[in-house]
Amino acid sequence: MYPMSEEMEERARRIVETAVELAEKGGFEAVRLRDVAAHAGVALGTLYRRFSSKEDLLIAVLELEMRDLERRFAQKPPKGADELERVMTFFSLATRGMLRRPNLARALLKAAASGEPELAQKVASFHDCVARMVVESLRGKVSRASEGRSDPAASERESMLADTLDLIWFALMVGWSGGVHGQAAVIEKMRNSAGLVLRGSREIQ
Protein backbone atom coordinates (compact mmCIF):
# COMPACT_ATOMS: atom_id res chain seq x y z
CA MET A 1 0.00 0.00 0.00
CA TYR A 2 1.35 3.39 -0.94
CA PRO A 3 1.66 6.05 1.79
CA MET A 4 -1.41 8.27 1.93
CA SER A 5 -1.25 12.02 1.66
CA GLU A 6 -2.25 14.10 4.68
CA GLU A 7 -5.50 14.96 2.91
CA MET A 8 -6.30 11.29 2.32
CA GLU A 9 -5.36 10.46 5.91
CA GLU A 10 -7.83 13.11 7.07
CA ARG A 11 -10.50 11.70 4.78
CA ALA A 12 -9.81 8.16 5.99
CA ARG A 13 -10.09 9.33 9.60
CA ARG A 14 -13.46 10.98 8.89
CA ILE A 15 -14.67 7.84 7.14
CA VAL A 16 -13.70 5.61 10.06
CA GLU A 17 -15.18 7.97 12.65
CA THR A 18 -18.42 8.10 10.67
CA ALA A 19 -18.55 4.31 10.50
CA VAL A 20 -18.20 4.20 14.29
CA GLU A 21 -21.05 6.67 14.74
CA LEU A 22 -23.38 4.77 12.41
CA ALA A 23 -22.50 1.38 13.91
CA GLU A 24 -23.09 2.68 17.43
CA LYS A 25 -26.58 3.76 16.43
CA GLY A 26 -27.69 0.81 14.34
CA GLY A 27 -25.07 -1.92 14.26
CA PHE A 28 -23.72 -3.69 11.19
CA GLU A 29 -26.71 -3.00 8.94
CA ALA A 30 -26.52 0.74 9.59
CA VAL A 31 -23.03 0.99 8.06
CA ARG A 32 -23.98 1.54 4.42
CA LEU A 33 -21.02 2.79 2.42
CA ARG A 34 -23.07 5.36 0.54
CA ASP A 35 -24.32 6.78 3.87
CA VAL A 36 -20.81 6.68 5.35
CA ALA A 37 -19.45 8.66 2.40
CA ALA A 38 -22.25 11.22 2.61
CA HIS A 39 -21.92 11.74 6.37
CA ALA A 40 -18.11 11.91 6.14
CA GLY A 41 -18.26 14.46 3.32
CA VAL A 42 -16.28 12.39 0.81
CA ALA A 43 -17.09 10.98 -2.60
CA LEU A 44 -18.13 7.33 -2.70
CA GLY A 45 -15.23 6.64 -5.06
CA THR A 46 -12.82 8.10 -2.50
CA LEU A 47 -14.18 5.74 0.13
CA TYR A 48 -13.79 2.73 -2.17
CA ARG A 49 -10.18 3.67 -2.93
CA ARG A 50 -9.43 3.30 0.77
CA PHE A 51 -11.84 0.55 1.83
CA SER A 52 -12.96 -2.26 -0.44
CA SER A 53 -16.12 -3.16 1.49
CA LYS A 54 -18.15 -2.51 4.61
CA GLU A 55 -16.31 -5.36 6.30
CA ASP A 56 -12.94 -3.82 5.37
CA LEU A 57 -14.02 -0.51 6.88
CA LEU A 58 -15.22 -2.15 10.09
CA ILE A 59 -11.98 -4.12 10.41
CA ALA A 60 -10.18 -0.75 10.29
CA VAL A 61 -12.36 0.31 13.22
CA LEU A 62 -11.45 -2.94 14.99
CA GLU A 63 -7.76 -2.12 14.51
CA LEU A 64 -8.32 1.20 16.30
CA GLU A 65 -10.14 -0.59 19.10
CA MET A 66 -7.20 -2.92 19.52
CA ARG A 67 -4.75 0.00 19.66
CA ASP A 68 -6.87 1.49 22.43
CA LEU A 69 -6.89 -1.86 24.25
CA GLU A 70 -3.10 -2.11 23.95
CA ARG A 71 -2.75 1.38 25.39
CA ARG A 72 -5.00 0.60 28.36
CA PHE A 73 -3.28 -2.75 28.84
CA ALA A 74 0.12 -1.04 28.98
CA GLN A 75 -1.17 1.53 31.47
CA LYS A 76 -2.63 -1.17 33.69
CA PRO A 77 -0.41 -4.28 33.36
CA PRO A 78 -1.93 -7.64 34.32
CA LYS A 79 -1.80 -8.38 38.01
CA GLY A 80 -2.41 -11.59 39.89
CA ALA A 81 -0.71 -14.25 41.94
CA ASP A 82 -0.84 -16.82 39.14
CA GLU A 83 -1.29 -17.21 35.39
CA LEU A 84 -5.06 -17.61 35.59
CA GLU A 85 -5.58 -14.40 37.52
CA ARG A 86 -3.30 -12.43 35.19
CA VAL A 87 -4.89 -13.85 32.05
CA MET A 88 -8.36 -13.08 33.38
CA THR A 89 -7.31 -9.54 34.21
CA PHE A 90 -6.58 -9.14 30.52
CA PHE A 91 -9.71 -10.87 29.20
CA SER A 92 -11.93 -8.94 31.61
CA LEU A 93 -10.36 -5.70 30.35
CA ALA A 94 -10.74 -6.75 26.72
CA THR A 95 -14.34 -7.92 27.12
CA ARG A 96 -15.57 -4.87 28.99
CA GLY A 97 -13.71 -2.59 26.62
CA MET A 98 -15.21 -4.06 23.47
CA LEU A 99 -18.72 -4.45 24.86
CA ARG A 100 -18.99 -0.93 26.24
CA ARG A 101 -20.64 -0.04 22.93
CA PRO A 102 -22.81 -3.09 22.14
CA ASN A 103 -24.03 -2.15 18.65
CA LEU A 104 -20.51 -1.31 17.53
CA ALA A 105 -19.14 -4.51 19.08
CA ARG A 106 -21.69 -6.65 17.21
CA ALA A 107 -20.79 -4.92 13.95
CA LEU A 108 -17.05 -5.47 14.49
CA LEU A 109 -17.50 -9.12 15.44
CA LYS A 110 -19.68 -9.75 12.39
CA ALA A 111 -17.05 -8.20 10.15
CA ALA A 112 -14.24 -10.19 11.78
CA ALA A 113 -16.20 -13.44 11.37
CA SER A 114 -17.34 -12.67 7.81
CA GLY A 115 -14.83 -15.02 6.19
CA GLU A 116 -13.93 -12.51 3.46
CA PRO A 117 -10.68 -13.92 1.93
CA GLU A 118 -9.22 -10.48 1.21
CA LEU A 119 -9.54 -9.57 4.89
CA ALA A 120 -7.88 -12.72 6.24
CA GLN A 121 -4.54 -11.05 6.93
CA LYS A 122 -6.12 -8.12 8.76
CA VAL A 123 -8.27 -10.43 10.88
CA ALA A 124 -5.19 -12.56 11.60
CA SER A 125 -3.42 -9.40 12.83
CA PHE A 126 -6.27 -8.84 15.29
CA HIS A 127 -5.88 -12.36 16.66
CA ASP A 128 -2.09 -11.97 16.78
CA CYS A 129 -2.53 -8.81 18.84
CA VAL A 130 -4.79 -10.58 21.34
CA ALA A 131 -2.40 -13.54 21.54
CA ARG A 132 0.55 -11.24 22.19
CA MET A 133 -1.22 -9.65 25.14
CA VAL A 134 -2.12 -13.10 26.47
CA VAL A 135 1.57 -14.06 26.42
CA GLU A 136 2.42 -10.86 28.27
CA SER A 137 -0.30 -11.69 30.81
CA LEU A 138 1.12 -15.18 31.31
CA ARG A 139 4.51 -13.61 32.01
CA GLY A 140 3.07 -10.88 34.18
CA LYS A 141 4.74 -8.04 32.33
CA VAL A 142 4.11 -5.82 29.32
CA SER A 143 6.46 -5.91 26.33
CA ARG A 144 9.52 -3.65 26.46
CA ALA A 145 9.27 -2.82 22.74
CA SER A 146 8.45 0.78 23.59
CA GLU A 147 11.80 0.95 25.40
CA GLY A 148 13.68 -0.20 22.33
CA ARG A 149 14.31 -3.65 23.79
CA SER A 150 12.83 -6.97 22.79
CA ASP A 151 11.48 -9.69 25.04
CA PRO A 152 12.25 -13.36 24.45
CA ALA A 153 10.11 -14.98 21.76
CA ALA A 154 7.05 -16.85 23.01
CA SER A 155 7.78 -20.41 24.00
CA GLU A 156 5.87 -23.29 22.44
CA ARG A 157 3.68 -23.52 25.54
CA GLU A 158 3.01 -19.78 25.59
CA SER A 159 2.09 -19.76 21.90
CA MET A 160 -0.23 -22.74 22.30
CA LEU A 161 -1.95 -21.20 25.30
CA ALA A 162 -2.28 -17.78 23.67
CA ASP A 163 -3.77 -19.16 20.46
CA THR A 164 -6.17 -21.45 22.30
CA LEU A 165 -7.38 -18.81 24.75
CA ASP A 166 -7.77 -16.23 21.97
CA LEU A 167 -9.98 -18.60 19.96
CA ILE A 168 -12.11 -19.47 22.99
CA TRP A 169 -12.60 -15.80 23.83
CA PHE A 170 -13.49 -14.91 20.25
CA ALA A 171 -16.04 -17.74 20.12
CA LEU A 172 -17.59 -16.50 23.37
CA MET A 173 -17.74 -12.95 22.00
CA VAL A 174 -19.47 -14.18 18.85
CA GLY A 175 -21.89 -16.06 21.08
CA TRP A 176 -22.56 -12.84 22.98
CA SER A 177 -23.23 -11.01 19.71
CA GLY A 178 -25.84 -13.63 18.83
CA GLY A 179 -27.59 -13.31 22.19
CA VAL A 180 -26.46 -16.71 23.47
CA HIS A 181 -25.11 -15.24 26.72
CA GLY A 182 -24.46 -11.89 28.38
CA GLN A 183 -21.26 -10.04 29.23
CA ALA A 184 -20.97 -11.51 32.72
CA ALA A 185 -21.32 -15.02 31.28
CA VAL A 186 -18.56 -14.32 28.74
CA ILE A 187 -16.16 -13.52 31.58
CA GLU A 188 -17.32 -16.45 33.73
CA LYS A 189 -17.09 -18.96 30.88
CA MET A 190 -13.71 -17.55 29.90
CA ARG A 191 -12.43 -18.04 33.44
CA ASN A 192 -13.65 -21.65 33.51
CA SER A 193 -12.14 -22.37 30.10
CA ALA A 194 -8.83 -20.67 30.89
CA GLY A 195 -8.57 -22.66 34.12
CA LEU A 196 -9.02 -25.95 32.26
CA VAL A 197 -6.57 -25.01 29.50
CA LEU A 198 -3.88 -23.81 31.90
CA ARG A 199 -4.25 -26.86 34.12
CA GLY A 200 -4.05 -29.15 31.10
CA SER A 201 -0.92 -27.43 29.82
CA ARG A 202 0.85 -28.02 33.14
CA GLU A 203 -0.12 -31.68 33.18
CA ILE A 204 1.40 -32.40 29.77
CA GLN A 205 4.68 -30.59 30.42
Secondary structure, DSSP 8 states (H G I E B T S, - for coil): -----HHHHHHHHHHHHHHHHHHHHH-GGG--HHHHHHHHT--HHHHHHH-SSHHHHHHHHHHHHHHHHHHHHHHS----SSHHHHHHHHHHHHHHHHHTSHHHHHHHHHHHTS--GGGHHHHHHHHHHHHHHHHHHHHTS---GGGT-------HHHHHHHHHHHHHHHHHHHHHHTTSS-HHHHHHHHHHHHHHHHHHHHHT-
